[in-house]
Amino acid sequence: MSPAAPGAATSIRVETAQPYDVIVGQGLLDRLPELLGSGARRVAVIHPERLQTVGDAVRAGLATHGFEAHSLRVPDAEAAKTAEVAAYCWAALGHARFTRSDAVVGVGGGATTDLAGFVAATWLRGVRVVLLPTTLLGMVDAAVGGKTGVNTAEGKNLVGCFHEPTGVLCDLTALATLPSPDLVAGMGEVVKCGFVADPVILTLVEADPDAARDPRSELLRELVERSVRVKATVVAADLHETAAGATAVGREVLNYGHTFGHALERVEGYAVRHGDAVAVGMVYVAELARMAGRLDEDTAARHRRVLALLGLPTTCRSDAWPQLLDAMAVDKKIRGDRWRFVVLDGLARPGLLTDPDPELLAAAYGIVSGRT
């Protein structure tokens, strides 16, 4: 796939039961009214505190098109994904008398778009939502696919539902102001798409890792588009993550590296960026698959090489195994009492590893933590 011409927007269709477009390009704010449609009168713009200026610009733009736009400011990052913050948003919608024909707009990173989608899904049993991800992670992962939710003390994303957006605007100009550590962390999800479905992503990163991390480069745009296409294809085939069986993977393929990654986030009190945690999680599950005889050594080692080229972490601390094991045990990907890990049987050949030996789980941690 060749990258789009500079200045042109690319529309990627997500062919689910309620199809929608993910639009990738520069300066896309003017496209928001068309995605909201003509039926909405009131629009709630949910945004984090640090993006007040952006939220104000979105609200002002909507006002010029005749919408009654309300600003709902929420905490930054994972602090927004709580039942208490969702309840604050519900109260604001009720106070403003939002009806079923009105809409929600989520502006921010993956945590904000997860929250906005959940609020839209649960208000009056479902209103329209348009997502404007402002981080790389949000563009290639959180904003696409209809997964919404909040965290609890017991784990990440344990309360949520599927609620597809009516559109997603990936305005690449937002990446120019994104702190470098956040941009790099978002590459964790990009690399994931390369290993499970589109190896060209890995080849492009290996050829020019500096351009891959440059928010103004055409290479990063191509990586965003490729990653969105991977996710769009997967969710169109298995929106509700019900296709997976004993061997079939379905939408679970997108959880590659996430069982360990989510556990790491929880154990570290969400002080670790999601993309960084997923990077370590991919190294962990690659070693797990290698030791189980499922994955060859070269592909397992390639995980470390590609992630290191981008400046992503490939190890974690060595004193957290009991806590990590407990956190993984309540992961939403567990079925009954059976552990399920998405693994690779080769490059872009995902499969499931069910109920691995506990000693194997500990041995993989020993490698990723540097203990062995």
Secondary structure, DSSP 8 states (H G I E B T S, - for coil): -----TT--EEEEE-SSS-EEEEEESS-GGGHHHHH-SS--EEEEEEEGGGHHHHHHHHHHHHHTT-EEEEEEE-SGGGG-SHHHHHHHHHHHHHTT--TT-EEEEEESHHHHHHHHHHHHHGGG--EEEEEE-SHHIIIIITSS-EEEEEETTEEEEEEEE---SEEEEEGGGGGGS-HHHHHHHHHHHHHHHHHT-THHHHHHHH-HHHHT-TT-HHHHHHHHHHHHHHHHHHHH-TTS----SS--GGGGGGTTHHHHHHHHHHTTT-S-HHHHHHHHHHHHHHHHHHTTSS-HHHHHHHHHHHHHHT------SS-HHHHHHHHHT-TT-BTTB-EEEEESSTT-EEEEES--HHHHHHHHHHHTT--
